Amino acid sequence: MGKTKHQGPIKISKVPTPEHWVSPIPFGLGKVKPKHIRDTMKIMWENKDNLNYAKNILTKGVCDGCALGVSGLQDQTLKGPHICTTRLNVLRLSTMPAMKEDIVHADIDELKKYSSKELRTLGRIPYPLIRRKGERKFSRISWDEAMNTIAEKMKKLDPKQYGFYLTSRGITNESYYVAAKVSRFLGTNHIDNASRICHSPSKTALKRSVGIGASSSNYQDWIGTDVLLFWGSVASNSSPVSTKYMLAAKKKGTKIIVINPYKEPAMDKYWVPSNAESALFGTKIADDFYQVNIGGDIAFMHGIMKHWFEMEEKKYGSAVNHTFVRDHVNGYEELKAKVQNQSWDSVVKSSGVSKDRIIELSELLANSKNAVYAWALGLTMHSFATDNISQVANLALLRGHLGRKHAGLMPFRGHSSVQGTGEMGADPFVLPGGGWDEENVNRMEKVWDFELPKWQGDIVGVSLENAVLPEDHERKIKLYYMSGGNFLETMPNPEFIEKALSELDIRVHQDIIFNTSTLVEAKEAVIVLPAKTRYEQEGGGTSTSTERMVYFSPEIEGNKQEVPEARAEWKIYIDLAKRVKPETAHLVDFRTGQEIRDEIAVANRNYDGIQHLKKQGDVFQWGGAWLCEGGVCPTPDGRGNLIPIDIPKLEKPDGTFYITTRRGKQFNSMVYKETDPFNAAGRYDVLINEEDAKELNIANGEPIVVYNQHGTFQGNAHFADITKGNVGLHFPEGNFLIPKGIYDGPSGIPQYSVAAKVEKAERFHAKKDVDYLEKRIEDLEMEV
């Protein structure tokens, strides 16, 4: 059966729909909401020294913000121009001048006074830098000296003792691919990427459930489906252009349901700035909110299926799509037994949602011919994340919501081309075009013409833990090469992360800007390499969106503040290979972006078509409009797998709260506003249910302390519509409470939720003072 091709952008209905308006008062005056127009003017002012280049990036480049894939001002979903404040916020990274010399070479303690947000505004890294052990400041060095220092160290080390990491900061498929190839050429499998700390479980779960590693559907499937479910996602905040797709969906009669512990204001009401009707009157996005407990999603879904099987007992076929299950699905009886084994009491207790409410959603889905299931970090940042997502797949498979228009499974990804990282092989478990299995390893050895290291590489979290192993341990990481990223602000337990970073002999930061992690010590040296942005990369580059669209972003000339010594990321990896293994480095040599794309098309057969992308606006979608089209999955037997999932046991002792971290006005760990424009919460505000707060005698705005055995967080209570027993902290500020070393087994994502106590600050400190006094008296007795 041929694959259906995506139809390209469609028109949004212009007919006003007052039933979806937030308020007849224009521009939401007097409401807590983003000031899009004011923010845009501010960003124009910020870029006034390079305005023409900024305009060219917006009109010719592919967005380096979220993973919707807006190319120039157009996308493949809706006709008309699209622009959002997330994209405008990251624009300055590409237009700003280099840092001034006196700042680059300032005393390290002076630089350490800056936050990452302040460091970002200082400008770009101007030239290669080194700071050796004991030195107070960075010194300028030549590219030759920098690269030779790294290469000489690598030659001395066993390849198990160095690793590579690539962030999702606008990095192109070409750079991911070359990094993946070069790391294996140098003999290491320690290569990982930013998806490990966001959507790696989506890939792992979808692979085992339906044999795919990406979204089965596309954004157009939202527009006109019966139900669009958003699970643990604030799409409107992370990817604002998506609100336009939601608006188009509402106009077509789609019901939007949000499942999240906190009733996120941005998913409730939104003013879409590039749509006149919505900019004036706002749009009510969600038709309903189901406020589950943090970690209660698996139980919640058990409840949905439990009711389906109860409906089936009364009337065969009233909830389960038996034809689809018979023809395309394995494991029905096992799943049914597992679900029927769950008691309603356990479902309600774990999920935090009443039986009546669960039945309401269960019946809505049973009566929906089509549904799209989208999810984000609310499902993935758990130690049982892969199970969370396989449970979502169970729902879709039982209803046959897969492999066709208006139906499917969609991991809602947050970063431009993070979808491409694993597909290019920048991951310890995969190679381009497939897994780390014998057949694919043999195939890639033929494509690359060199032998691959056969040992299992480590994920980023484990690599950082391995930095503190004893000196003689064969897996002690001694050199870590990072393209972007700031682990101090993305990983759990920042205090440990700082120790791990400082235990490395050599740390390489290939980046555009300084961040707080650049300034941490190292045993021998910290080397900083200035990278080009995606828009400066010679010959352009490509990125892959959530919906598997591969876009070409051309090289954009005319940056009057360009950094002459910055180099394209992929070129730096090739230079390194030539210095470490000069006699065989011709095997990894590429001269142009086109040569890389030609090879990607062979290495990953899904990407056959990337070699034809040559100019602005060129795009193709791998896999066609729908993966698993017609219900046929790319699994060994062509069938989807229903997987029986246990309700996780959360370690939540009595009197504790479960923590979730959330994003405010930020992009990944880059914070753009100290106050969230949707709920007026500051970065150190703790979202707490008013009833919970009253039980603890806590008033709104009062100083409180959230603490557990891992750390202490001091902030202010912010009453919010969040499920009882749960509190929300901002990411990364709340990461001090998150333990290190706890991962989801199958995918390796760190756990980002944990139990903690909440107390009034004065009570917490009073208790502390008593502990301190008692301890002092013991000491005195000892002295006597």
MINU-418080 format. One line per 10 residues: number of its first residue (from 0); their letters; for each residue x, z, y of C-alpha. Coordinates in steps of 0.2 Angstrom, whole numbers, plus 5000, padded with zeros to 4 digits. Layout:
% residues N
NUM) a) X Z Y; ... $
***
This chain:
% residues 784
0) mgktkhqgpi) 5000 5000 5000; 5007 4995 5017; 5010 5008 5030; 4998 5008 5045; 5007 5006 5061; 5004 5017 5077; 4993 5008 5089; 5002 5012 5105; 4995 5021 5120; 4976 5022 5123 $
10) kiskvptpeh) 4966 5026 5139; 4959 5043 5143; 4940 5043 5148; 4938 5044 5167; 4920 5051 5165; 4920 5069 5173; 4916 5083 5160; 4910 5098 5170; 4907 5107 5154; 4926 5109 5152 $
20) wvspipfglg) 4929 5114 5170; 4937 5132 5173; 4929 5133 5190; 4921 5123 5203; 4933 5130 5216; 4946 5117 5219; 4964 5120 5213; 4960 5137 5205; 4962 5145 5222; 4963 5164 5220 $
30) kvkpkhirdt) 4967 5163 5201; 4984 5168 5192; 4990 5150 5188; 5005 5139 5190; 5008 5131 5207; 5013 5114 5201; 5013 5105 5217; 5024 5119 5226; 5036 5119 5211; 5038 5100 5211 $
40) mkimwenkdn) 5042 5101 5230; 5055 5114 5226; 5063 5104 5212; 5064 5089 5224; 5073 5100 5237; 5085 5106 5223; 5090 5088 5219; 5090 5081 5236; 5109 5079 5235; 5107 5066 5221 $
50) lnyakniltk) 5089 5061 5223; 5091 5043 5218; 5099 5047 5202; 5086 5060 5198; 5072 5047 5201; 5081 5035 5189; 5082 5048 5175; 5064 5052 5177; 5059 5033 5177; 5071 5026 5165 $
60) gvcdgcalgv) 5077 5040 5153; 5069 5049 5138; 5064 5066 5143; 5077 5079 5137; 5065 5093 5138; 5052 5095 5124; 5049 5084 5109; 5034 5075 5115; 5045 5060 5118; 5041 5054 5136 $
70) sglqdqtlkg) 5051 5038 5139; 5053 5035 5158; 5035 5040 5163; 5026 5033 5148; 5023 5039 5131; 5015 5032 5115; 4999 5043 5116; 4990 5040 5132; 4992 5026 5146; 4997 5031 5163 $
80) phicttrlnv) 5012 5041 5170; 5017 5058 5163; 5028 5071 5171; 5029 5090 5169; 5038 5105 5177; 5048 5108 5161; 5056 5091 5163; 5058 5094 5181; 5066 5111 5178; 5080 5104 5166 $
90) lrlstmpamk) 5083 5089 5178; 5096 5099 5188; 5107 5100 5173; 5110 5081 5174; 5111 5079 5193; 5121 5094 5199; 5139 5093 5205; 5154 5101 5196; 5157 5120 5198; 5169 5124 5213 $
100) edivhadide) 5187 5128 5207; 5187 5145 5214; 5172 5149 5203; 5179 5141 5188; 5195 5151 5189; 5187 5168 5195; 5191 5184 5187; 5182 5185 5171; 5174 5202 5176; 5167 5193 5191 $
110) lkkysskelr) 5159 5179 5181; 5152 5192 5169; 5141 5199 5183; 5131 5183 5183; 5116 5180 5171; 5114 5164 5162; 5101 5159 5175; 5114 5161 5189; 5128 5153 5179; 5117 5138 5177 $
120) tlgripypli) 5116 5135 5195; 5135 5136 5198; 5137 5118 5193; 5144 5108 5178; 5160 5112 5169; 5173 5101 5178; 5187 5099 5166; 5194 5106 5149; 5198 5125 5151; 5206 5138 5141 $
130) rrkgerkfsr) 5207 5157 5141; 5219 5165 5130; 5219 5182 5123; 5222 5195 5137; 5220 5182 5151; 5209 5187 5166; 5203 5169 5170; 5201 5152 5163; 5215 5139 5166; 5214 5120 5167 $
140) iswdeamnti) 5221 5110 5153; 5222 5092 5149; 5210 5085 5135; 5226 5081 5124; 5231 5100 5125; 5214 5106 5122; 5210 5094 5107; 5228 5097 5100; 5225 5116 5100; 5209 5115 5091 $
150) aekmkkldpk) 5216 5102 5078; 5232 5112 5075; 5221 5128 5071; 5210 5118 5059; 5225 5111 5050; 5231 5129 5046; 5213 5135 5040; 5204 5132 5024; 5189 5121 5029; 5178 5136 5023 $
160) qygfyltsrg) 5185 5145 5038; 5178 5134 5052; 5161 5128 5056; 5151 5117 5068; 5135 5121 5077; 5124 5109 5088; 5110 5115 5100; 5095 5104 5105; 5101 5102 5123; 5097 5084 5125 $
170) itnesyyvaa) 5109 5079 5111; 5106 5062 5104; 5104 5056 5086; 5121 5047 5088; 5130 5064 5092; 5121 5073 5078; 5126 5059 5066; 5144 5058 5071; 5146 5078 5070; 5138 5078 5053 $
180) kvsrflgtnh) 5150 5064 5047; 5165 5072 5055; 5162 5089 5048; 5161 5083 5030; 5176 5072 5033; 5186 5087 5039; 5181 5096 5023; 5168 5108 5029; 5150 5110 5025; 5147 5124 5038 $
190) idnasrichs) 5137 5113 5050; 5120 5119 5057; 5109 5116 5072; 5096 5124 5083; 5081 5120 5072; 5087 5134 5061; 5081 5146 5073; 5064 5137 5077; 5057 5125 5064; 5068 5125 5048 $
200) psktalkrsv) 5054 5134 5038; 5042 5120 5043; 5053 5107 5035; 5057 5118 5019; 5038 5122 5017; 5032 5104 5020; 5045 5097 5007; 5039 5109 4993; 5021 5107 4997; 5019 5088 5001 $
210) gigasssnyq) 5037 5081 5000; 5039 5077 5019; 5051 5085 5032; 5041 5080 5048; 5024 5079 5055; 5012 5069 5044; 5001 5064 5059; 5004 5060 5077; 4997 5066 5094; 4983 5053 5095 $
220) dwigtdvllf) 4976 5061 5079; 4971 5075 5090; 4960 5064 5101; 4943 5063 5091; 4947 5074 5076; 4933 5087 5073; 4945 5102 5074; 4962 5104 5081; 4970 5121 5075; 4985 5128 5085 $
230) wgsvasnssp) 4993 5142 5075; 5005 5153 5084; 5009 5140 5097; 5007 5140 5116; 5009 5121 5117; 5003 5121 5135; 5018 5131 5140; 5032 5123 5130; 5026 5105 5131; 5014 5104 5147 $
240) vstkymlaak) 5011 5085 5144; 5002 5090 5128; 4988 5098 5139; 4983 5080 5144; 4981 5075 5125; 4970 5091 5123; 4960 5086 5138; 4957 5068 5130; 4953 5077 5114; 4940 5088 5122 $
250) kkgtkiivin) 4932 5073 5130; 4930 5065 5113; 4921 5081 5106; 4936 5089 5097; 4935 5108 5095; 4951 5117 5099; 4954 5133 5090; 4969 5145 5094; 4976 5157 5081; 4988 5170 5090 $
260) pykepamdky) 4989 5189 5092; 4989 5187 5111; 4975 5177 5120; 4988 5166 5129; 4980 5162 5146; 4989 5144 5146; 4979 5140 5130; 4963 5147 5138; 4963 5138 5155; 4975 5125 5162 $
270) wvpsnaesal) 4976 5114 5177; 4984 5097 5172; 4993 5091 5187; 4994 5073 5183; 4975 5072 5179; 4964 5072 5195; 4949 5080 5187; 4959 5094 5179; 4971 5097 5194; 4955 5101 5204 $
280) fgtkiaddfy) 4944 5110 5192; 4955 5115 5178; 4951 5113 5159; 4945 5126 5147; 4956 5122 5133; 4952 5133 5118; 4935 5133 5111; 4939 5149 5102; 4953 5162 5099; 4956 5171 5083 $
290) qvniggdiaf) 4968 5185 5087; 4977 5189 5071; 4990 5203 5068; 5008 5198 5069; 5012 5193 5051; 4993 5192 5047; 4991 5174 5045; 4994 5172 5026; 4980 5185 5024; 4969 5176 5037 $
300) mhgimkhwfe) 4971 5160 5027; 4967 5168 5011; 4951 5174 5019; 4946 5156 5024; 4950 5150 5006; 4941 5165 4998; 4925 5160 5007; 4927 5142 5002; 4927 5147 4984; 4912 5158 4987 $
310) meekkygsav) 4903 5143 4994; 4909 5132 4979; 4900 5145 4967; 4884 5142 4976; 4886 5123 4978; 4899 5112 4970; 4908 5102 4984; 4902 5112 4998; 4920 5117 5004; 4933 5109 4993 $
320) nhtfvrdhvn) 4936 5090 4993; 4936 5088 4974; 4940 5070 4974; 4956 5072 4984; 4961 5087 4974; 4958 5078 4958; 4968 5062 4963; 4982 5070 4974; 4985 5088 4971; 4993 5100 4958 $
330) gyeelkakvq) 4990 5118 4955; 4972 5120 4960; 4967 5133 4946; 4982 5144 4950; 4979 5144 4968; 4960 5148 4965; 4965 5163 4954; 4977 5170 4967; 4964 5168 4981; 4950 5176 4971 $
340) nqswdsvvks) 4962 5190 4967; 4963 5195 4985; 4950 5208 4991; 4941 5206 5007; 4947 5223 5012; 4966 5218 5010; 4962 5202 5019; 4954 5210 5034; 4967 5224 5035; 4982 5213 5035 $
350) sgvskdriie) 4974 5199 5046; 4967 5211 5059; 4951 5199 5060; 4934 5204 5054; 4926 5196 5038; 4912 5188 5049; 4924 5180 5060; 4935 5173 5046; 4919 5166 5038; 4914 5157 5054 $
360) lsellanskn) 4931 5148 5055; 4930 5145 5036; 4913 5136 5037; 4918 5126 5053; 4933 5119 5043; 4922 5116 5027; 4910 5106 5038; 4924 5096 5046; 4928 5079 5040; 4944 5079 5049 $
370) avyawalglt) 4956 5092 5056; 4974 5093 5062; 4984 5109 5059; 4998 5111 5072; 5009 5127 5072; 5025 5133 5081; 5036 5148 5082; 5022 5161 5079; 5022 5155 5061; 5040 5151 5059 $
380) mhsfatdnis) 5050 5166 5065; 5046 5177 5050; 5056 5182 5034; 5041 5174 5025; 5040 5159 5036; 5041 5146 5023; 5026 5154 5014; 5016 5154 5031; 5017 5136 5032; 5014 5132 5014 $
390) qvanlallrg) 4998 5142 5016; 4993 5130 5030; 4997 5116 5019; 4985 5124 5005; 4971 5123 5018; 4974 5105 5022; 4976 5100 5004; 4960 5108 4998; 4950 5099 5011; 4959 5082 5010 $
400) hlgrkhaglm) 4965 5083 5028; 4980 5073 5025; 4987 5055 5026; 4974 5047 5038; 4968 5046 5055; 4963 5062 5064; 4970 5073 5050; 4986 5080 5045; 5000 5094 5046; 5010 5095 5062 $
410) pfrghssvqg) 5025 5107 5066; 5024 5107 5085; 5043 5105 5089; 5050 5111 5106; 5065 5101 5109; 5069 5083 5112; 5077 5076 5096; 5078 5092 5087; 5068 5083 5074; 5083 5071 5072 $
420) tgemgadpfv) 5096 5085 5068; 5093 5086 5049; 5088 5068 5048; 5106 5064 5054; 5113 5077 5042; 5119 5090 5054; 5113 5104 5042; 5121 5113 5028; 5108 5108 5015; 5105 5090 5019 $
430) lpgggwdeen) 5114 5074 5022; 5107 5059 5031; 5092 5052 5022; 5090 5066 5010; 5094 5083 5002; 5111 5089 4995; 5107 5083 4978; 5118 5073 4966; 5110 5056 4969; 5111 5058 4988 $
440) vnrmekvwdf) 5129 5065 4988; 5134 5050 4977; 5125 5038 4989; 5133 5045 5005; 5150 5045 4997; 5148 5026 4995; 5141 5024 5013; 5155 5034 5020; 5169 5030 5008; 5176 5047 5007 $
450) elpkwqgdiv) 5173 5062 4995; 5161 5076 5002; 5165 5095 5000; 5155 5101 4985; 5153 5119 4990; 5137 5126 4999; 5139 5127 5018; 5132 5142 5028; 5118 5143 5040; 5122 5149 5058 $
460) gvslenavlp) 5117 5167 5056; 5128 5169 5041; 5142 5160 5049; 5142 5173 5063; 5141 5187 5051; 5156 5179 5042; 5166 5180 5058; 5168 5199 5055; 5173 5198 5036; 5190 5205 5032 $
470) edherkikly) 5205 5194 5037; 5209 5188 5020; 5191 5183 5015; 5191 5165 5010; 5174 5163 5020; 5180 5172 5035; 5175 5160 5050; 5190 5160 5061; 5186 5144 5072; 5168 5140 5078 $
480) ymsggnflet) 5165 5124 5087; 5148 5124 5096; 5140 5110 5106; 5129 5120 5118; 5119 5135 5112; 5120 5153 5118; 5119 5165 5103; 5119 5180 5114; 5102 5175 5120; 5094 5167 5105 $
490) mpnpefieka) 5099 5177 5089; 5093 5194 5084; 5104 5209 5088; 5115 5203 5103; 5127 5217 5102; 5132 5212 5085; 5133 5194 5090; 5145 5198 5105; 5156 5207 5092; 5155 5192 5080 $
500) lseldirvhq) 5160 5179 5094; 5174 5190 5100; 5181 5191 5081; 5184 5173 5080; 5202 5167 5083; 5196 5151 5092; 5179 5147 5100; 5175 5130 5106; 5161 5128 5119; 5157 5109 5121 $
510) diifntstlv) 5144 5110 5135; 5138 5105 5152; 5138 5122 5160; 5144 5140 5157; 5132 5153 5149; 5135 5171 5145; 5142 5168 5128; 5156 5156 5136; 5163 5172 5144; 5165 5183 5128 $
520) eakeavivlp) 5183 5186 5122; 5191 5178 5107; 5206 5184 5097; 5217 5169 5102; 5208 5157 5114; 5191 5151 5121; 5192 5133 5124; 5178 5124 5135; 5175 5106 5134; 5165 5096 5147 $
530) aktryeqegg) 5152 5086 5139; 5142 5071 5147; 5123 5072 5147; 5113 5060 5137; 5110 5049 5152; 5129 5047 5154; 5132 5043 5136; 5140 5026 5135; 5129 5013 5127; 5114 5025 5128 $
540) gtststermv) 5107 5035 5114; 5091 5039 5104; 5081 5054 5101; 5067 5058 5089; 5050 5066 5094; 5039 5077 5084; 5028 5063 5079; 5044 5053 5072; 5045 5041 5086; 5063 5036 5089 $
550) yfspeiegnk) 5066 5032 5107; 5080 5023 5116; 5087 5031 5132; 5098 5019 5141; 5115 5024 5150; 5109 5028 5168; 5122 5022 5181; 5124 5029 5199; 5127 5048 5197; 5136 5051 5213 $
560) qevpearaew) 5140 5069 5207; 5147 5063 5190; 5161 5074 5182; 5175 5062 5179; 5183 5071 5165; 5167 5074 5155; 5166 5065 5138; 5152 5058 5127; 5149 5071 5114; 5151 5059 5099 $
570) kiyidlakrv) 5167 5053 5106; 5175 5071 5106; 5171 5073 5088; 5180 5057 5083; 5195 5062 5094; 5196 5078 5084; 5195 5069 5067; 5210 5058 5073; 5220 5073 5077; 5217 5083 5061 $
580) kpetahlvdf) 5218 5069 5049; 5226 5054 5058; 5230 5044 5042; 5211 5042 5036; 5202 5044 5053; 5198 5026 5053; 5184 5031 5041; 5174 5040 5055; 5179 5029 5069; 5165 5022 5080 $
590) rtgqeirdei) 5168 5012 5096; 5151 5010 5102; 5133 5018 5101; 5127 5002 5093; 5140 5004 5079; 5133 5021 5076; 5115 5015 5076; 5120 5001 5064; 5127 5014 5051; 5112 5027 5054 $
600) avanrnydgi) 5100 5013 5048; 5110 5012 5031; 5113 5031 5029; 5095 5036 5032; 5084 5022 5026; 5069 5029 5036; 5079 5025 5051; 5080 5006 5047; 5074 5000 5064; 5085 5011 5075 $
610) qhlkkqgdvf) 5099 4997 5075; 5086 4986 5085; 5083 4999 5099; 5094 4992 5114; 5085 4994 5130; 5074 5006 5140; 5057 5008 5132; 5062 5002 5115; 5054 5014 5102; 5049 5013 5083 $
620) qwggawlceg) 5041 5026 5072; 5048 5030 5055; 5036 5032 5041; 5021 5023 5050; 5007 5032 5058; 5004 5044 5044; 5015 5051 5031; 5007 5054 5014; 4995 5040 5018; 4980 5038 5007 $
630) gvcptpdgrg) 4985 5055 5000; 5000 5049 4991; 5015 5061 4994; 5034 5057 4993; 5035 5070 4979; 5042 5066 4962; 5024 5064 4955; 5017 5057 4971; 5005 5073 4972; 5004 5087 4984 $
640) nlipidipkl) 5007 5105 4978; 4995 5120 4981; 5006 5135 4981; 5000 5153 4977; 5006 5164 4991; 5006 5183 4991; 5001 5193 5006; 5017 5200 5014; 5020 5218 5014; 5025 5222 5032 $
650) ekpdgtfyit) 5036 5237 5035; 5025 5245 5048; 5024 5264 5046; 5010 5274 5054; 5011 5276 5073; 5022 5260 5075; 5018 5244 5083; 5023 5226 5077; 5033 5216 5090; 5032 5198 5093 $
660) trrgkqfnsm) 5043 5189 5106; 5036 5176 5117; 5042 5163 5130; 5037 5164 5149; 5042 5151 5162; 5057 5146 5152; 5064 5132 5141; 5072 5139 5125; 5083 5153 5132; 5084 5146 5149 $
670) vyketdpfna) 5073 5156 5161; 5066 5147 5176; 5055 5161 5183; 5055 5180 5183; 5036 5181 5183; 5025 5171 5171; 5014 5161 5182; 4999 5162 5169; 4998 5181 5167; 5009 5188 5181 $
680) agrydvline) 5020 5197 5168; 5038 5200 5173; 5052 5198 5160; 5053 5217 5156; 5034 5219 5155; 5027 5224 5138; 5011 5216 5133; 5000 5230 5125; 4982 5232 5121; 4973 5243 5134 $
690) edakelnian) 4965 5254 5120; 4982 5257 5112; 4989 5261 5129; 4976 5274 5132; 4978 5283 5116; 4997 5285 5121; 4991 5290 5139; 5000 5275 5146; 4994 5268 5162; 4995 5249 5167 $
700) gepivvynqh) 5012 5246 5175; 5019 5262 5170; 5037 5263 5163; 5038 5263 5144; 5051 5263 5130; 5049 5252 5115; 5062 5258 5102; 5067 5257 5083; 5083 5260 5073; 5090 5244 5079 $
710) gtfqgnahfa) 5089 5246 5098; 5079 5253 5114; 5070 5242 5126; 5064 5249 5143; 5050 5240 5152; 5033 5242 5160; 5016 5242 5151; 5006 5226 5155; 4988 5227 5149; 4984 5211 5139 $
720) ditkgnvglh) 4972 5204 5127; 4983 5206 5112; 4977 5212 5095; 4978 5231 5093; 4994 5238 5085; 5004 5223 5091; 5015 5222 5107; 5023 5206 5115; 5040 5206 5123; 5049 5191 5131 $
730) fpegnflipk) 5062 5182 5122; 5077 5184 5123; 5075 5201 5132; 5067 5209 5117; 5080 5203 5104; 5089 5220 5105; 5075 5227 5094; 5077 5214 5081; 5088 5217 5066; 5102 5205 5060 $
740) giydgpsgip) 5104 5198 5043; 5086 5197 5038; 5081 5179 5034; 5067 5169 5026; 5075 5165 5009; 5071 5146 5008; 5074 5141 5026; 5086 5154 5033; 5077 5157 5049; 5080 5175 5056 $
750) qysvaakvek) 5066 5186 5056; 5060 5189 5074; 5046 5202 5072; 5049 5221 5067; 5040 5238 5069; 5044 5249 5084; 5038 5264 5092; 5030 5264 5110; 5031 5279 5122; 5029 5284 5140 $
760) aerfhakkdv) 5047 5283 5147; 5046 5301 5154; 5041 5307 5137; 5055 5297 5128; 5068 5303 5140; 5062 5321 5140; 5064 5321 5121; 5081 5313 5122; 5087 5326 5135; 5081 5340 5122 $
770) dylekriedl) 5091 5331 5108; 5106 5330 5120; 5105 5349 5124; 5104 5354 5106; 5118 5343 5101; 5129 5351 5115; 5125 5368 5109; 5130 5364 5091; 5147 5357 5098; 5150 5374 5107 $
780) emev) 5147 5383 5091; 5159 5372 5083; 5172 5377 5096; 5169 5395 5094 $
***
